[in-house]
């Protein structure tokens, strides 16, 4: 064997050894691959709730016109039980008035009109000295008349109600002739009614209305607004109301009731967690601000109510669907140890995997931004990516060994990690609606409202889980009874 041939054979043998060594190394790497990526940090970037929008609580303080009418009729009858006597020089009169049912109406601007028909009867006696003798003669009379009274009411910024009144009386012409005196019963009766009856009627109605303590009853509502309204016990959710100012319109009427329309401007927010204690009486603001008059009032509430979903709750829901054997591209892949938590502003899904066919196993971390699906009312992650700590040479080898298995594993996790919120949202809406549907506040105030729309505002992560703030909007109104009854 020549020297040249020996060199050629030696080179070939060396080449075979190198090729076999390379194949051995590649087979070894494919047969025992372990990916153990470091976990992303468990630090969540805090995100504030959307700023509150002022809400306006509509307050309608109502005084039934019937209450005023009954008071006026009763008091006037008591007052007129005694006859009216009058003496003017030689003329002496005696009159009794019997009022019929009063008609009391009100116009849209709150003006009250009173029509009081009544029957009258009595006598007039005249004294006259004739030929040194004093002669007296008496004539009886009777008839019907109608008195009218108008009250223009004004609500002032200091909560006082003031009134301006005008009155009149209509009596058919009635004259008597006694001892040469021509006496107008109409004039006499008009004077008596205007001097004695109408002022009393004015005083009764004006005193009753102007003494209505609107402020005291609204103070009761103002104090109670500081008491948290519990919407949900588990997790604890309470509405906290912060009254700011009071808007008002002038008095109005629907013909049946006299009304004062108020709007209490507030901030309403939902506290989740511990329900705050009601403020102690000494710390409760009871002094009402001065009224600010506006041409129109628009009521409605805006409140942000968060729904919290713990990471463990999502894990428990997803584990039966994720932690099992999956056939991905014909390769059996076991998924185990699903772990969810927040990192920065992203959701971390840690999954363990085991592919017996390739001897590949380990722990991977996927990062994705959770979103709220309005149509499905659920939270999901639509675009998971491997965390930067997982993007390594070992992962590349695992990708090659798994023949593209890992992208399919990522897709599988995305499809299974869906958390529905429809049931919780429906329950929350129903509880809030039940709380505000009809809520008696003290003896004179009834709170009622509706839940009209529920809109998700955002989705963000906390240390404990996912939080979806929902903006609830609707109507919220109070009726304050200013009448004598409850």
Secondary structure, 3 states (H helix, E strand, C coil): CCHHHHHHHHHHHHHHHHHHHHHHHHHHHHHCEEEECCCCCCCECCCCCCCCCCEEEEEEEEEEHHHHHHHHHHHHHHHCCCCEEEEECCEEEEEEEEECCCEEEECCCCCEEEEEEEEEEEEEEEEEEECCEEEEEEEEEEEEEEEEEEEEEEECCCCCEEEEEEEEEEECCCEEEECCEEEEHHHHHHHHHHHHHHHHHHHHHHHHHHCCCHHHHHHHHHHHCCCCEEEECCCCEEEEEEEEEEEECCCEECCCEEEEEEEEEEEEEEEECCCCCCCCHHHCCCCCCCCEECCCCCCEEEEEEEEEEEHHHHHHHHHHHHCCEEEECCEEEEEEEEEEEEEECEEEEEEEEEECCCCEEEEEEEEECEEEECCCCEEEECCCEECCCCCCHHHHHHHHHCCCHHHHHHHHHHHHCEEECHHHHHHHHHHHHHHHHCEEECCCEEEEECCCEEEECCCEECCCEEEEEEEEEECEEEEEECCCCC
